[in-house]
Amino acid sequence: QVRLVESGGGLVQPGGSLRLSCTGSGFTFSITAMSWYRQGPGKEREFVAQIGGASGYTKYADSVKGRFTISRDNAKNTVYLQMNSLKIEDTAVYYCRRSFDNYWGQGTQVTVSS
């Protein structure tokens, strides 16, 4: 069955960096577009970034453009989210998702605080 497992969250100071990972199994990862979403405290879940399967195109929310980078390693069935220049408002649970259906990971907590 389809499984998505995120890792890499944690506590970081403003201006710091984190790299999230999401490893997929149970499907052909290399041709599957993947996305990152996040849900901050008291907020709705929102789109963060997307990367194509075969094409590798990328797309970002305006709020993270220039700070976050999505990438993938198809040999490891893993999609990454490199987060730089983190802000307090980036605090959220981050989820990976197969972009065009309803398979989600369990989420990983990112807390940006001094």
HELIX and SHEET records of a PDB file:
HELIX    1   1 PHE A   29  ILE A   31  5                                   3    
HELIX    2   2 ASN A   74  LYS A   76  5                                   3    
HELIX    3   3 ILE A   88  ASP A   90  5                                   3    
SHEET    1   A 4 ARG A   3  SER A   7  0                                        
SHEET    2   A 4 LEU A  18  SER A  25 -1                                        
SHEET    3   A 4 THR A  78  MET A  83 -1                                        
SHEET    4   A 4 PHE A  68  ASP A  73 -1                                        
SHEET    1   B 6 GLY A  10  VAL A  12  0                                        
SHEET    2   B 6 THR A 108  VAL A 112  1                                        
SHEET    3   B 6 ALA A  92  ARG A  98 -1                                        
SHEET    4   B 6 MET A  34  GLN A  39 -1                                        
SHEET    5   B 6 GLU A  46  ILE A  51 -1                                        
SHEET    6   B 6 THR A  58  TYR A  60 -1                                        
END                                                                             
